[in-house]
Amino acid sequence: MQGRIVKYLPGRGFGFIANELNVRERIFFHINSWVHDQVFPEPGMIVAFDTVAGSPGRGPQAVNVRLVKLITTKAQKSNPVDALANPDVKESR
């Protein structure tokens, strides 16, 4: 499965991924699930991941999170959910 990191809290070691199939769904991931040693997660990154059942009462959790592509356009940084839904749309400023 693929998605885009929409939020990452480095001080707390976790974040959320917008699922490419359902951009409104947020999938939790923990830094221990990140497979890269020299690159840290950042909002806007496109990632591939697997999911497992989360804690009772919570949604799925991403595991084996891998960087696919780093996106750096202004439009995608300002609103990653819209950018995931419309990857070809670029903001002009």
NUGUGU-152159 format. One line per 10 residues: for each residue x, y, z of C-alpha. Coordinates in steps of 0.001 Angstrom, whole numbers, plus 500000, padded with zeros to 6 digits. Each point is the difference from the previous one (the first is absolute). Layout:
% NUGUGU-152159
X/Y/Z ~ ...
% end
This chain:
% NUGUGU-152159
500000/500000/500000 ~ 501171/503585/499447 ~ 499221/503362/501521 ~ 501449/503334/501028 ~ 501272/501004/503433 ~ 497696/502809/501127 ~ 501317/500452/503529 ~ 503105/498941/501887 ~ 500901/500914/503574 ~ 503734/499249/500399
500003/500749/503722 ~ 497325/497371/500563 ~ 501206/497540/497335 ~ 496786/499513/498070 ~ 497952/501400/497142 ~ 497149/499413/497600 ~ 499742/498955/496363 ~ 497163/500914/497615 ~ 499025/496807/498205 ~ 500119/500398/496192
496733/498066/499673 ~ 498175/502106/502581 ~ 501733/503365/500571 ~ 497787/500769/503007 ~ 501196/496871/501836 ~ 502992/500593/502271 ~ 502192/497016/500754 ~ 502199/500172/503092 ~ 503698/499091/499753 ~ 502772/499887/502588
503649/500810/499308 ~ 500852/496345/500772 ~ 498075/499090/496818 ~ 502187/502300/497861 ~ 502560/497884/498099 ~ 502494/502737/498985 ~ 502990/500754/502207 ~ 501259/503189/498325 ~ 496711/501681/499008 ~ 497409/501098/502523
496262/500223/499279 ~ 498660/503405/498943 ~ 496567/501226/498941 ~ 499613/499770/496226 ~ 502024/496815/499531 ~ 498304/497294/497958 ~ 500411/496679/501759 ~ 499133/496355/499523 ~ 498888/498005/503020 ~ 498186/496957/501309
497247/500167/502597 ~ 499147/498043/503115 ~ 497115/500311/502440 ~ 500560/502882/502414 ~ 499207/500124/503688 ~ 496402/499132/500941 ~ 497687/502846/499033 ~ 502514/501528/497586 ~ 500507/499641/496269 ~ 502751/498169/498147
503683/500619/500641 ~ 502647/500284/497287 ~ 503042/497743/500217 ~ 503017/499561/497742 ~ 499709/503661/498881 ~ 502314/500677/497030 ~ 500782/503222/498142 ~ 498812/499939/496379 ~ 500373/503650/499027 ~ 500764/503324/501651
497637/502745/498828 ~ 501057/503602/500422 ~ 497572/502174/498017 ~ 498359/502864/501898 ~ 496500/498704/499276 ~ 500754/496585/501444 ~ 501693/501416/503094 ~ 497179/502448/500699 ~ 497189/497447/499704 ~ 501182/496388/499718
496462/498576/499941 ~ 499055/502039/496900 ~ 503355/499209/498411 ~ 499440/496274/500498 ~ 496556/500232/498430 ~ 501324/502166/497121 ~ 503725/499242/499546 ~ 500198/501830/496662 ~ 498657/503284/501363 ~ 502735/502482/500843
499543/503202/501896 ~ 501378/503125/498340 ~ 501420/502713/502213
% end
